[in-house]
């Protein structure tokens, strides 16, 4: 898959690590035009986040979710 095709198929409302909803208030405001309260990420601790797992072409394009930011593995 090329970088262009990855970006075309990117869903900025989903975590690029696990694919779950990222609940990004900034993205909701951008898509709806409606003001949102501050995003959960403004107070989150990202020290345990698996940021290396975010594909290079998706970095800076979509937020990771709160579970991934906390470094909590997905349920199997």
CHARMM internal coordinates of N, CA and C (Angstrom, degrees):
IC EDIT
DIST 1 N 1 CA 1.4454
DIST 1 CA 1 C 1.5302
ANGL 1 N 1 CA 1 C 108.08
DIST 1 C 2 N 1.3015
ANGL 1 CA 1 C 2 N 117.04
DIHE 1 N 1 CA 1 C 2 N 133.26
DIST 2 N 2 CA 1.4511
ANGL 1 C 2 N 2 CA 120.99
DIHE 1 CA 1 C 2 N 2 CA -179.14
DIST 2 CA 2 C 1.5275
ANGL 2 N 2 CA 2 C 110.32
DIHE 1 C 2 N 2 CA 2 C -82.54
DIST 2 C 3 N 1.3207
ANGL 2 CA 2 C 3 N 115.52
DIHE 2 N 2 CA 2 C 3 N 161.97
DIST 3 N 3 CA 1.4611
ANGL 2 C 3 N 3 CA 120.07
DIHE 2 CA 2 C 3 N 3 CA 178.14
DIST 3 CA 3 C 1.5193
ANGL 3 N 3 CA 3 C 110.36
DIHE 2 C 3 N 3 CA 3 C -58.80
DIST 3 C 4 N 1.3277
ANGL 3 CA 3 C 4 N 117.44
DIHE 3 N 3 CA 3 C 4 N -41.85
DIST 4 N 4 CA 1.4637
ANGL 3 C 4 N 4 CA 121.02
DIHE 3 CA 3 C 4 N 4 CA -179.83
DIST 4 CA 4 C 1.5233
ANGL 4 N 4 CA 4 C 110.90
DIHE 3 C 4 N 4 CA 4 C -61.11
DIST 4 C 5 N 1.3320
ANGL 4 CA 4 C 5 N 117.98
DIHE 4 N 4 CA 4 C 5 N -43.32
DIST 5 N 5 CA 1.4613
ANGL 4 C 5 N 5 CA 119.64
DIHE 4 CA 4 C 5 N 5 CA -179.32
DIST 5 CA 5 C 1.5230
ANGL 5 N 5 CA 5 C 111.54
DIHE 4 C 5 N 5 CA 5 C -69.99
DIST 5 C 6 N 1.3291
ANGL 5 CA 5 C 6 N 117.71
DIHE 5 N 5 CA 5 C 6 N -33.94
DIST 6 N 6 CA 1.4639
ANGL 5 C 6 N 6 CA 120.65
DIHE 5 CA 5 C 6 N 6 CA 176.33
DIST 6 CA 6 C 1.5163
ANGL 6 N 6 CA 6 C 109.17
DIHE 5 C 6 N 6 CA 6 C -63.52
DIST 6 C 7 N 1.3107
ANGL 6 CA 6 C 7 N 118.15
DIHE 6 N 6 CA 6 C 7 N -46.47
DIST 7 N 7 CA 1.4583
ANGL 6 C 7 N 7 CA 121.53
DIHE 6 CA 6 C 7 N 7 CA -178.58
DIST 7 CA 7 C 1.5180
ANGL 7 N 7 CA 7 C 111.55
DIHE 6 C 7 N 7 CA 7 C -66.43
DIST 7 C 8 N 1.3374
ANGL 7 CA 7 C 8 N 118.07
DIHE 7 N 7 CA 7 C 8 N -34.98
DIST 8 N 8 CA 1.4573
ANGL 7 C 8 N 8 CA 120.90
DIHE 7 CA 7 C 8 N 8 CA 177.49
DIST 8 CA 8 C 1.5189
ANGL 8 N 8 CA 8 C 111.16
DIHE 7 C 8 N 8 CA 8 C -65.68
DIST 8 C 9 N 1.3195
ANGL 8 CA 8 C 9 N 117.35
DIHE 8 N 8 CA 8 C 9 N -34.75
DIST 9 N 9 CA 1.4594
ANGL 8 C 9 N 9 CA 121.21
DIHE 8 CA 8 C 9 N 9 CA -178.19
DIST 9 CA 9 C 1.5250
ANGL 9 N 9 CA 9 C 112.59
DIHE 8 C 9 N 9 CA 9 C -92.12
DIST 9 C 10 N 1.3136
ANGL 9 CA 9 C 10 N 118.53
DIHE 9 N 9 CA 9 C 10 N 0.07
DIST 10 N 10 CA 1.4554
ANGL 9 C 10 N 10 CA 123.08
DIHE 9 CA 9 C 10 N 10 CA -177.63
DIST 10 CA 10 C 1.5214
ANGL 10 N 10 CA 10 C 110.91
DIHE 9 C 10 N 10 CA 10 C -64.92
DIST 10 C 11 N 1.3049
ANGL 10 CA 10 C 11 N 116.33
DIHE 10 N 10 CA 10 C 11 N 131.28
DIST 11 N 11 CA 1.4581
ANGL 10 C 11 N 11 CA 123.14
DIHE 10 CA 10 C 11 N 11 CA 173.75
DIST 11 CA 11 C 1.5212
ANGL 11 N 11 CA 11 C 106.20
DIHE 10 C 11 N 11 CA 11 C -109.53
DIST 11 C 12 N 1.3176
ANGL 11 CA 11 C 12 N 117.37
DIHE 11 N 11 CA 11 C 12 N 103.72
DIST 12 N 12 CA 1.4579
ANGL 11 C 12 N 12 CA 122.10
DIHE 11 CA 11 C 12 N 12 CA -175.24
DIST 12 CA 12 C 1.5242
ANGL 12 N 12 CA 12 C 112.83
DIHE 11 C 12 N 12 CA 12 C -67.70
DIST 12 C 13 N 1.3355
ANGL 12 CA 12 C 13 N 118.10
DIHE 12 N 12 CA 12 C 13 N -7.31
DIST 13 N 13 CA 1.4580
ANGL 12 C 13 N 13 CA 120.64
DIHE 12 CA 12 C 13 N 13 CA 177.32
DIST 13 CA 13 C 1.5250
ANGL 13 N 13 CA 13 C 111.63
DIHE 12 C 13 N 13 CA 13 C -89.55
DIST 13 C 14 N 1.3363
ANGL 13 CA 13 C 14 N 117.57
DIHE 13 N 13 CA 13 C 14 N -2.19
DIST 14 N 14 CA 1.4661
ANGL 13 C 14 N 14 CA 122.30
DIHE 13 CA 13 C 14 N 14 CA -178.28
DIST 14 CA 14 C 1.5227
ANGL 14 N 14 CA 14 C 110.87
DIHE 13 C 14 N 14 CA 14 C -115.75
DIST 14 C 15 N 1.3120
ANGL 14 CA 14 C 15 N 115.08
DIHE 14 N 14 CA 14 C 15 N 146.09
DIST 15 N 15 CA 1.4639
ANGL 14 C 15 N 15 CA 122.29
DIHE 14 CA 14 C 15 N 15 CA 178.35
DIST 15 CA 15 C 1.5273
ANGL 15 N 15 CA 15 C 109.69
DIHE 14 C 15 N 15 CA 15 C -67.31
DIST 15 C 16 N 1.3313
ANGL 15 CA 15 C 16 N 118.66
DIHE 15 N 15 CA 15 C 16 N 128.02
DIST 16 N 16 CA 1.4634
ANGL 15 C 16 N 16 CA 120.44
DIHE 15 CA 15 C 16 N 16 CA 179.54
DIST 16 CA 16 C 1.5255
ANGL 16 N 16 CA 16 C 113.29
DIHE 15 C 16 N 16 CA 16 C -72.90
DIST 16 C 17 N 1.3349
ANGL 16 CA 16 C 17 N 118.30
DIHE 16 N 16 CA 16 C 17 N -7.75
DIST 17 N 17 CA 1.4639
ANGL 16 C 17 N 17 CA 121.25
DIHE 16 CA 16 C 17 N 17 CA 178.04
DIST 17 CA 17 C 1.5286
ANGL 17 N 17 CA 17 C 110.53
DIHE 16 C 17 N 17 CA 17 C -91.02
DIST 17 C 18 N 1.3509
ANGL 17 CA 17 C 18 N 117.07
DIHE 17 N 17 CA 17 C 18 N -52.10
DIST 18 N 18 CA 1.4664
ANGL 17 C 18 N 18 CA 120.17
DIHE 17 CA 17 C 18 N 18 CA -174.42
DIST 18 CA 18 C 1.5198
ANGL 18 N 18 CA 18 C 114.35
DIHE 17 C 18 N 18 CA 18 C -111.17
DIST 18 C 19 N 1.3338
ANGL 18 CA 18 C 19 N 118.21
DIHE 18 N 18 CA 18 C 19 N -15.59
DIST 19 N 19 CA 1.4633
ANGL 18 C 19 N 19 CA 121.36
DIHE 18 CA 18 C 19 N 19 CA 178.81
DIST 19 CA 19 C 1.5174
ANGL 19 N 19 CA 19 C 114.79
DIHE 18 C 19 N 19 CA 19 C 87.65
DIST 19 C 20 N 1.3273
ANGL 19 CA 19 C 20 N 117.88
DIHE 19 N 19 CA 19 C 20 N -2.99
DIST 20 N 20 CA 1.4705
ANGL 19 C 20 N 20 CA 120.60
DIHE 19 CA 19 C 20 N 20 CA 178.61
DIST 20 CA 20 C 1.5293
ANGL 20 N 20 CA 20 C 110.04
DIHE 19 C 20 N 20 CA 20 C -78.09
DIST 20 C 21 N 1.3425
ANGL 20 CA 20 C 21 N 116.78
DIHE 20 N 20 CA 20 C 21 N 165.27
DIST 21 N 21 CA 1.4581
ANGL 20 C 21 N 21 CA 121.55
DIHE 20 CA 20 C 21 N 21 CA 176.02
DIST 21 CA 21 C 1.5258
ANGL 21 N 21 CA 21 C 109.20
DIHE 20 C 21 N 21 CA 21 C -58.25
DIST 21 C 22 N 1.3412
ANGL 21 CA 21 C 22 N 117.31
DIHE 21 N 21 CA 21 C 22 N 134.80
DIST 22 N 22 CA 1.4602
ANGL 21 C 22 N 22 CA 120.05
DIHE 21 CA 21 C 22 N 22 CA -179.50
DIST 22 CA 22 C 1.5217
ANGL 22 N 22 CA 22 C 112.77
DIHE 21 C 22 N 22 CA 22 C -94.65
DIST 22 C 23 N 1.3232
ANGL 22 CA 22 C 23 N 116.90
DIHE 22 N 22 CA 22 C 23 N -10.49
DIST 23 N 23 CA 1.4637
ANGL 22 C 23 N 23 CA 122.79
DIHE 22 CA 22 C 23 N 23 CA 178.04
DIST 23 CA 23 C 1.5294
ANGL 23 N 23 CA 23 C 112.21
DIHE 22 C 23 N 23 CA 23 C 53.93
DIST 23 C 24 N 1.2935
ANGL 23 CA 23 C 24 N 116.00
DIHE 23 N 23 CA 23 C 24 N 41.74
DIST 24 N 24 CA 1.4620
ANGL 23 C 24 N 24 CA 122.27
DIHE 23 CA 23 C 24 N 24 CA -178.68
DIST 24 CA 24 C 1.5303
ANGL 24 N 24 CA 24 C 110.28
DIHE 23 C 24 N 24 CA 24 C -78.51
DIST 24 C 25 N 1.3225
ANGL 24 CA 24 C 25 N 117.36
DIHE 24 N 24 CA 24 C 25 N 111.34
DIST 25 N 25 CA 1.4615
ANGL 24 C 25 N 25 CA 121.68
DIHE 24 CA 24 C 25 N 25 CA -179.79
DIST 25 CA 25 C 1.5189
ANGL 25 N 25 CA 25 C 111.23
DIHE 24 C 25 N 25 CA 25 C -64.33
DIST 25 C 26 N 1.2992
ANGL 25 CA 25 C 26 N 117.11
DIHE 25 N 25 CA 25 C 26 N -31.71
DIST 26 N 26 CA 1.4646
ANGL 25 C 26 N 26 CA 120.89
DIHE 25 CA 25 C 26 N 26 CA 179.63
DIST 26 CA 26 C 1.5330
ANGL 26 N 26 CA 26 C 110.08
DIHE 25 C 26 N 26 CA 26 C -66.08
DIST 26 C 27 N 1.3343
ANGL 26 CA 26 C 27 N 116.84
DIHE 26 N 26 CA 26 C 27 N -42.41
DIST 27 N 27 CA 1.4632
ANGL 26 C 27 N 27 CA 121.20
DIHE 26 CA 26 C 27 N 27 CA 178.16
DIST 27 CA 27 C 1.5264
ANGL 27 N 27 CA 27 C 110.98
DIHE 26 C 27 N 27 CA 27 C -67.96
DIST 27 C 28 N 1.3306
ANGL 27 CA 27 C 28 N 117.72
DIHE 27 N 27 CA 27 C 28 N -39.88
DIST 28 N 28 CA 1.4659
ANGL 27 C 28 N 28 CA 121.10
DIHE 27 CA 27 C 28 N 28 CA 177.74
DIST 28 CA 28 C 1.5275
ANGL 28 N 28 CA 28 C 109.45
DIHE 27 C 28 N 28 CA 28 C -61.08
DIST 28 C 29 N 1.3307
ANGL 28 CA 28 C 29 N 117.36
DIHE 28 N 28 CA 28 C 29 N -44.43
DIST 29 N 29 CA 1.4661
ANGL 28 C 29 N 29 CA 120.96
DIHE 28 CA 28 C 29 N 29 CA 178.52
DIST 29 CA 29 C 1.5274
ANGL 29 N 29 CA 29 C 111.10
DIHE 28 C 29 N 29 CA 29 C -62.66
DIST 29 C 30 N 1.3291
ANGL 29 CA 29 C 30 N 116.60
DIHE 29 N 29 CA 29 C 30 N -40.33
DIST 30 N 30 CA 1.4665
ANGL 29 C 30 N 30 CA 120.10
DIHE 29 CA 29 C 30 N 30 CA 179.35
DIST 30 CA 30 C 1.5266
ANGL 30 N 30 CA 30 C 111.18
DIHE 29 C 30 N 30 CA 30 C -64.77
DIST 30 C 31 N 1.3251
ANGL 30 CA 30 C 31 N 117.14
DIHE 30 N 30 CA 30 C 31 N -42.61
DIST 31 N 31 CA 1.4607
ANGL 30 C 31 N 31 CA 120.83
DIHE 30 CA 30 C 31 N 31 CA -177.53
DIST 31 CA 31 C 1.5219
ANGL 31 N 31 CA 31 C 113.51
DIHE 30 C 31 N 31 CA 31 C -74.64
DIST 31 C 32 N 1.3319
ANGL 31 CA 31 C 32 N 117.50
DIHE 31 N 31 CA 31 C 32 N -36.60
DIST 32 N 32 CA 1.4655
ANGL 31 C 32 N 32 CA 120.52
DIHE 31 CA 31 C 32 N 32 CA -174.49
DIST 32 CA 32 C 1.5126
ANGL 32 N 32 CA 32 C 114.15
DIHE 31 C 32 N 32 CA 32 C -98.02
DIST 32 C 33 N 1.3356
ANGL 32 CA 32 C 33 N 116.87
DIHE 32 N 32 CA 32 C 33 N -22.23
DIST 33 N 33 CA 1.4526
ANGL 32 C 33 N 33 CA 120.23
DIHE 32 CA 32 C 33 N 33 CA -174.64
DIST 33 CA 33 C 1.5178
ANGL 33 N 33 CA 33 C 112.55
DIHE 32 C 33 N 33 CA 33 C 78.57
DIST 33 C 34 N 1.3307
ANGL 33 CA 33 C 34 N 116.76
DIHE 33 N 33 CA 33 C 34 N 1.72
DIST 34 N 34 CA 1.4557
ANGL 33 C 34 N 34 CA 122.33
DIHE 33 CA 33 C 34 N 34 CA -179.81
DIST 34 CA 34 C 1.5245
ANGL 34 N 34 CA 34 C 110.19
DIHE 33 C 34 N 34 CA 34 C -94.29
DIST 34 C 35 N 1.3338
ANGL 34 CA 34 C 35 N 117.80
DIHE 34 N 34 CA 34 C 35 N 132.03
DIST 35 N 35 CA 1.4639
ANGL 34 C 35 N 35 CA 119.95
DIHE 34 CA 34 C 35 N 35 CA 176.57
DIST 35 CA 35 C 1.5251
ANGL 35 N 35 CA 35 C 110.19
DIHE 34 C 35 N 35 CA 35 C -59.23
DIST 35 C 36 N 1.3044
ANGL 35 CA 35 C 36 N 116.24
DIHE 35 N 35 CA 35 C 36 N 145.40
DIST 36 N 36 CA 1.4589
ANGL 35 C 36 N 36 CA 122.97
DIHE 35 CA 35 C 36 N 36 CA -179.88
DIST 36 CA 36 C 1.5228
ANGL 36 N 36 CA 36 C 108.90
DIHE 35 C 36 N 36 CA 36 C -124.87
DIST 36 C 37 N 1.3284
ANGL 36 CA 36 C 37 N 116.69
DIHE 36 N 36 CA 36 C 37 N 157.75
DIST 37 N 37 CA 1.4684
ANGL 36 C 37 N 37 CA 118.58
DIHE 36 CA 36 C 37 N 37 CA 173.30
DIST 37 CA 37 C 1.5258
ANGL 37 N 37 CA 37 C 108.45
DIHE 36 C 37 N 37 CA 37 C -67.38
DIST 37 C 38 N 1.3105
ANGL 37 CA 37 C 38 N 118.20
DIHE 37 N 37 CA 37 C 38 N 167.65
DIST 38 N 38 CA 1.4714
ANGL 37 C 38 N 38 CA 119.33
DIHE 37 CA 37 C 38 N 38 CA 178.73
DIST 38 CA 38 C 1.5317
ANGL 38 N 38 CA 38 C 110.52
DIHE 37 C 38 N 38 CA 38 C -54.39
DIST 38 C 39 N 1.3095
ANGL 38 CA 38 C 39 N 116.00
DIHE 38 N 38 CA 38 C 39 N 141.56
DIST 39 N 39 CA 1.4591
ANGL 38 C 39 N 39 CA 121.98
DIHE 38 CA 38 C 39 N 39 CA -179.21
DIST 39 CA 39 C 1.5325
ANGL 39 N 39 CA 39 C 110.32
DIHE 38 C 39 N 39 CA 39 C -67.67
DIST 39 C 40 N 1.3324
ANGL 39 CA 39 C 40 N 116.19
DIHE 39 N 39 CA 39 C 40 N 148.63
DIST 40 N 40 CA 1.4604
ANGL 39 C 40 N 40 CA 122.40
DIHE 39 CA 39 C 40 N 40 CA 178.21
DIST 40 CA 40 C 1.5198
ANGL 40 N 40 CA 40 C 110.78
DIHE 39 C 40 N 40 CA 40 C -54.57
DIST 40 C 41 N 1.3323
ANGL 40 CA 40 C 41 N 116.63
DIHE 40 N 40 CA 40 C 41 N -30.34
DIST 41 N 41 CA 1.4675
ANGL 40 C 41 N 41 CA 120.31
DIHE 40 CA 40 C 41 N 41 CA -174.31
DIST 41 CA 41 C 1.5200
ANGL 41 N 41 CA 41 C 113.25
DIHE 40 C 41 N 41 CA 41 C -70.16
DIST 41 C 42 N 1.3332
ANGL 41 CA 41 C 42 N 117.31
DIHE 41 N 41 CA 41 C 42 N -17.62
DIST 42 N 42 CA 1.4547
ANGL 41 C 42 N 42 CA 119.71
DIHE 41 CA 41 C 42 N 42 CA -179.17
DIST 42 CA 42 C 1.5318
ANGL 42 N 42 CA 42 C 111.98
DIHE 41 C 42 N 42 CA 42 C -67.13
DIST 42 C 43 N 1.3421
ANGL 42 CA 42 C 43 N 116.83
DIHE 42 N 42 CA 42 C 43 N -22.50
DIST 43 N 43 CA 1.4617
ANGL 42 C 43 N 43 CA 121.23
DIHE 42 CA 42 C 43 N 43 CA 179.91
DIST 43 CA 43 C 1.5284
ANGL 43 N 43 CA 43 C 111.74
DIHE 42 C 43 N 43 CA 43 C -115.71
DIST 43 C 44 N 1.3260
ANGL 43 CA 43 C 44 N 117.99
DIHE 43 N 43 CA 43 C 44 N 6.32
DIST 44 N 44 CA 1.4679
ANGL 43 C 44 N 44 CA 121.58
DIHE 43 CA 43 C 44 N 44 CA -175.53
DIST 44 CA 44 C 1.5306
ANGL 44 N 44 CA 44 C 111.94
DIHE 43 C 44 N 44 CA 44 C -80.08
DIST 44 C 45 N 1.3174
ANGL 44 CA 44 C 45 N 114.28
DIHE 44 N 44 CA 44 C 45 N 151.50
DIST 45 N 45 CA 1.4619
ANGL 44 C 45 N 45 CA 122.52
DIHE 44 CA 44 C 45 N 45 CA 174.92
DIST 45 CA 45 C 1.5253
ANGL 45 N 45 CA 45 C 106.80
DIHE 44 C 45 N 45 CA 45 C -99.74
DIST 45 C 46 N 1.3075
ANGL 45 CA 45 C 46 N 117.40
DIHE 45 N 45 CA 45 C 46 N 113.79
DIST 46 N 46 CA 1.4673
ANGL 45 C 46 N 46 CA 122.71
DIHE 45 CA 45 C 46 N 46 CA -175.74
DIST 46 CA 46 C 1.5306
ANGL 46 N 46 CA 46 C 112.89
DIHE 45 C 46 N 46 CA 46 C -98.79
DIST 46 C 47 N 1.3363
ANGL 46 CA 46 C 47 N 117.86
DIHE 46 N 46 CA 46 C 47 N 10.73
DIST 47 N 47 CA 1.4667
ANGL 46 C 47 N 47 CA 119.65
DIHE 46 CA 46 C 47 N 47 CA -176.14
DIST 47 CA 47 C 1.5241
ANGL 47 N 47 CA 47 C 113.56
DIHE 46 C 47 N 47 CA 47 C -62.58
DIST 47 C 48 N 1.3343
ANGL 47 CA 47 C 48 N 118.78
DIHE 47 N 47 CA 47 C 48 N -27.46
DIST 48 N 48 CA 1.4645
ANGL 47 C 48 N 48 CA 121.41
DIHE 47 CA 47 C 48 N 48 CA -179.98
DIST 48 CA 48 C 1.5333
ANGL 48 N 48 CA 48 C 112.38
DIHE 47 C 48 N 48 CA 48 C -100.44
DIST 48 C 49 N 1.3073
ANGL 48 CA 48 C 49 N 117.04
DIHE 48 N 48 CA 48 C 49 N 4.41
DIST 49 N 49 CA 1.4655
ANGL 48 C 49 N 49 CA 121.06
DIHE 48 CA 48 C 49 N 49 CA -177.13
DIST 49 CA 49 C 1.5273
ANGL 49 N 49 CA 49 C 111.19
DIHE 48 C 49 N 49 CA 49 C -68.37
DIST 49 C 50 N 1.3281
ANGL 49 CA 49 C 50 N 117.17
DIHE 49 N 49 CA 49 C 50 N 136.66
DIST 50 N 50 CA 1.4661
ANGL 49 C 50 N 50 CA 121.33
DIHE 49 CA 49 C 50 N 50 CA 178.88
DIST 50 CA 50 C 1.5331
ANGL 50 N 50 CA 50 C 110.95
DIHE 49 C 50 N 50 CA 50 C -82.00
DIST 50 C 51 N 1.3258
ANGL 50 CA 50 C 51 N 116.23
DIHE 50 N 50 CA 50 C 51 N 62.34
DIST 51 N 51 CA 1.4649
ANGL 50 C 51 N 51 CA 120.25
DIHE 50 CA 50 C 51 N 51 CA -174.57
DIST 51 CA 51 C 1.5208
ANGL 51 N 51 CA 51 C 112.74
DIHE 50 C 51 N 51 CA 51 C -61.97
DIST 51 C 52 N 1.3191
ANGL 51 CA 51 C 52 N 117.84
DIHE 51 N 51 CA 51 C 52 N -26.46
DIST 52 N 52 CA 1.4621
ANGL 51 C 52 N 52 CA 120.43
DIHE 51 CA 51 C 52 N 52 CA 177.97
DIST 52 CA 52 C 1.5282
ANGL 52 N 52 CA 52 C 111.20
DIHE 51 C 52 N 52 CA 52 C -67.24
DIST 52 C 53 N 1.3446
ANGL 52 CA 52 C 53 N 117.83
DIHE 52 N 52 CA 52 C 53 N -18.34
DIST 53 N 53 CA 1.4594
ANGL 52 C 53 N 53 CA 121.97
DIHE 52 CA 52 C 53 N 53 CA 179.66
DIST 53 CA 53 C 1.5279
ANGL 53 N 53 CA 53 C 112.73
DIHE 52 C 53 N 53 CA 53 C -79.92
DIST 53 C 54 N 1.3308
ANGL 53 CA 53 C 54 N 117.35
DIHE 53 N 53 CA 53 C 54 N -11.37
DIST 54 N 54 CA 1.4678
ANGL 53 C 54 N 54 CA 120.34
DIHE 53 CA 53 C 54 N 54 CA 178.59
DIST 54 CA 54 C 1.5323
ANGL 54 N 54 CA 54 C 107.64
DIHE 53 C 54 N 54 CA 54 C -76.08
DIST 54 C 55 N 1.3391
ANGL 54 CA 54 C 55 N 117.44
DIHE 54 N 54 CA 54 C 55 N 121.38
DIST 55 N 55 CA 1.4617
ANGL 54 C 55 N 55 CA 119.33
DIHE 54 CA 54 C 55 N 55 CA 179.12
DIST 55 CA 55 C 1.5289
ANGL 55 N 55 CA 55 C 111.31
DIHE 54 C 55 N 55 CA 55 C -55.84
DIST 55 C 56 N 1.2931
ANGL 55 CA 55 C 56 N 116.81
DIHE 55 N 55 CA 55 C 56 N 138.64
DIST 56 N 56 CA 1.4727
ANGL 55 C 56 N 56 CA 122.43
DIHE 55 CA 55 C 56 N 56 CA -176.31
DIST 56 CA 56 C 1.5261
ANGL 56 N 56 CA 56 C 112.04
DIHE 55 C 56 N 56 CA 56 C -49.60
DIST 56 C 57 N 1.3356
ANGL 56 CA 56 C 57 N 116.93
DIHE 56 N 56 CA 56 C 57 N -44.50
DIST 57 N 57 CA 1.4648
ANGL 56 C 57 N 57 CA 120.00
DIHE 56 CA 56 C 57 N 57 CA -176.17
DIST 57 CA 57 C 1.5272
ANGL 57 N 57 CA 57 C 112.99
DIHE 56 C 57 N 57 CA 57 C -71.78
DIST 57 C 58 N 1.3431
ANGL 57 CA 57 C 58 N 117.96
DIHE 57 N 57 CA 57 C 58 N -10.13
DIST 58 N 58 CA 1.4553
ANGL 57 C 58 N 58 CA 120.93
DIHE 57 CA 57 C 58 N 58 CA 179.94
DIST 58 CA 58 C 1.5244
ANGL 58 N 58 CA 58 C 112.41
DIHE 57 C 58 N 58 CA 58 C -104.16
DIST 58 C 59 N 1.3233
ANGL 58 CA 58 C 59 N 117.43
DIHE 58 N 58 CA 58 C 59 N -6.20
DIST 59 N 59 CA 1.4655
ANGL 58 C 59 N 59 CA 120.81
DIHE 58 CA 58 C 59 N 59 CA -178.93
DIST 59 CA 59 C 1.5262
ANGL 59 N 59 CA 59 C 110.47
DIHE 58 C 59 N 59 CA 59 C -65.20
DIST 59 C 60 N 1.3105
ANGL 59 CA 59 C 60 N 114.77
DIHE 59 N 59 CA 59 C 60 N 131.32
DIST 60 N 60 CA 1.4577
ANGL 59 C 60 N 60 CA 120.47
DIHE 59 CA 59 C 60 N 60 CA -179.15
DIST 60 CA 60 C 1.5173
ANGL 60 N 60 CA 60 C 113.95
DIHE 59 C 60 N 60 CA 60 C 78.24
DIST 60 C 61 N 1.3378
ANGL 60 CA 60 C 61 N 117.02
DIHE 60 N 60 CA 60 C 61 N 5.88
DIST 61 N 61 CA 1.4704
ANGL 60 C 61 N 61 CA 121.10
DIHE 60 CA 60 C 61 N 61 CA -178.69
DIST 61 CA 61 C 1.5191
ANGL 61 N 61 CA 61 C 112.41
DIHE 60 C 61 N 61 CA 61 C -109.73
DIST 61 C 62 N 1.3420
ANGL 61 CA 61 C 62 N 118.02
DIHE 61 N 61 CA 61 C 62 N -26.82
DIST 62 N 62 CA 1.4632
ANGL 61 C 62 N 62 CA 122.27
DIHE 61 CA 61 C 62 N 62 CA 179.53
DIST 62 CA 62 C 1.5217
ANGL 62 N 62 CA 62 C 108.49
DIHE 61 C 62 N 62 CA 62 C -149.43
DIST 62 C 63 N 1.3256
ANGL 62 CA 62 C 63 N 115.62
DIHE 62 N 62 CA 62 C 63 N 144.44
DIST 63 N 63 CA 1.4597
ANGL 62 C 63 N 63 CA 121.40
DIHE 62 CA 62 C 63 N 63 CA 179.79
DIST 63 CA 63 C 1.5218
ANGL 63 N 63 CA 63 C 111.19
DIHE 62 C 63 N 63 CA 63 C -80.32
DIST 63 C 64 N 1.3232
ANGL 63 CA 63 C 64 N 116.15
DIHE 63 N 63 CA 63 C 64 N 147.75
DIST 64 N 64 CA 1.4518
ANGL 63 C 64 N 64 CA 119.04
DIHE 63 CA 63 C 64 N 64 CA 170.96
DIST 64 CA 64 C 1.5261
ANGL 64 N 64 CA 64 C 108.02
DIHE 63 C 64 N 64 CA 64 C -77.90
DIST 64 C 65 N 1.3198
ANGL 64 CA 64 C 65 N 117.13
DIHE 64 N 64 CA 64 C 65 N 162.96
DIST 65 N 65 CA 1.4637
ANGL 64 C 65 N 65 CA 121.08
DIHE 64 CA 64 C 65 N 65 CA -178.85
DIST 65 CA 65 C 1.5354
ANGL 65 N 65 CA 65 C 110.66
DIHE 64 C 65 N 65 CA 65 C -83.99
DIST 65 C 66 N 1.3270
ANGL 65 CA 65 C 66 N 116.17
DIHE 65 N 65 CA 65 C 66 N 169.49
DIST 66 N 66 CA 1.4583
ANGL 65 C 66 N 66 CA 121.31
DIHE 65 CA 65 C 66 N 66 CA -178.43
DIST 66 CA 66 C 1.5269
ANGL 66 N 66 CA 66 C 111.67
DIHE 65 C 66 N 66 CA 66 C -62.28
DIST 66 C 67 N 1.3454
ANGL 66 CA 66 C 67 N 116.97
DIHE 66 N 66 CA 66 C 67 N -38.73
DIST 67 N 67 CA 1.4693
ANGL 66 C 67 N 67 CA 119.46
DIHE 66 CA 66 C 67 N 67 CA 179.93
DIST 67 CA 67 C 1.5144
ANGL 67 N 67 CA 67 C 110.62
DIHE 66 C 67 N 67 CA 67 C -63.57
DIST 67 C 68 N 1.3260
ANGL 67 CA 67 C 68 N 118.13
DIHE 67 N 67 CA 67 C 68 N -46.26
DIST 68 N 68 CA 1.4620
ANGL 67 C 68 N 68 CA 120.91
DIHE 67 CA 67 C 68 N 68 CA 178.68
DIST 68 CA 68 C 1.5281
ANGL 68 N 68 CA 68 C 110.90
DIHE 67 C 68 N 68 CA 68 C -66.41
DIST 68 C 69 N 1.3287
ANGL 68 CA 68 C 69 N 117.30
DIHE 68 N 68 CA 68 C 69 N -37.73
DIST 69 N 69 CA 1.4589
ANGL 68 C 69 N 69 CA 120.40
DIHE 68 CA 68 C 69 N 69 CA 178.59
DIST 69 CA 69 C 1.5224
ANGL 69 N 69 CA 69 C 110.71
DIHE 68 C 69 N 69 CA 69 C -60.24
DIST 69 C 70 N 1.3359
ANGL 69 CA 69 C 70 N 116.46
DIHE 69 N 69 CA 69 C 70 N -34.01
DIST 70 N 70 CA 1.4676
ANGL 69 C 70 N 70 CA 121.10
DIHE 69 CA 69 C 70 N 70 CA 179.72
DIST 70 CA 70 C 1.5150
ANGL 70 N 70 CA 70 C 111.93
DIHE 69 C 70 N 70 CA 70 C -82.06
DIST 70 C 71 N 1.3441
ANGL 70 CA 70 C 71 N 117.16
DIHE 70 N 70 CA 70 C 71 N -7.35
DIST 71 N 71 CA 1.4632
ANGL 70 C 71 N 71 CA 120.47
DIHE 70 CA 70 C 71 N 71 CA -179.89
DIST 71 CA 71 C 1.5212
ANGL 71 N 71 CA 71 C 112.44
DIHE 70 C 71 N 71 CA 71 C 77.41
DIST 71 C 72 N 1.3323
ANGL 71 CA 71 C 72 N 117.18
DIHE 71 N 71 CA 71 C 72 N 20.73
DIST 72 N 72 CA 1.4591
ANGL 71 C 72 N 72 CA 121.81
DIHE 71 CA 71 C 72 N 72 CA 179.84
DIST 72 CA 72 C 1.5249
ANGL 72 N 72 CA 72 C 108.88
DIHE 71 C 72 N 72 CA 72 C -89.30
DIST 72 C 73 N 1.3290
ANGL 72 CA 72 C 73 N 118.49
DIHE 72 N 72 CA 72 C 73 N 121.67
DIST 73 N 73 CA 1.4647
ANGL 72 C 73 N 73 CA 119.88
DIHE 72 CA 72 C 73 N 73 CA -179.30
DIST 73 CA 73 C 1.5261
ANGL 73 N 73 CA 73 C 111.65
DIHE 72 C 73 N 73 CA 73 C -66.28
DIST 73 C 74 N 1.3247
ANGL 73 CA 73 C 74 N 115.45
DIHE 73 N 73 CA 73 C 74 N 151.54
DIST 74 N 74 CA 1.4656
ANGL 73 C 74 N 74 CA 121.77
DIHE 73 CA 73 C 74 N 74 CA 177.62
DIST 74 CA 74 C 1.5141
ANGL 74 N 74 CA 74 C 109.18
DIHE 73 C 74 N 74 CA 74 C -67.65
DIST 74 C 75 N 1.3263
ANGL 74 CA 74 C 75 N 116.21
DIHE 74 N 74 CA 74 C 75 N 150.63
DIST 75 N 75 CA 1.4643
ANGL 74 C 75 N 75 CA 120.43
DIHE 74 CA 74 C 75 N 75 CA 174.81
DIST 75 CA 75 C 1.5149
ANGL 75 N 75 CA 75 C 109.03
DIHE 74 C 75 N 75 CA 75 C -65.24
DIST 75 C 76 N 1.3046
ANGL 75 CA 75 C 76 N 116.39
DIHE 75 N 75 CA 75 C 76 N 139.15
DIST 76 N 76 CA 1.4588
ANGL 75 C 76 N 76 CA 120.07
DIHE 75 CA 75 C 76 N 76 CA 179.04
DIST 76 CA 76 C 1.4947
ANGL 76 N 76 CA 76 C 111.44
DIHE 75 C 76 N 76 CA 76 C -87.94
END
COOR INIT
IC SEED 1 N 1 CA 1 C
IC BUILD
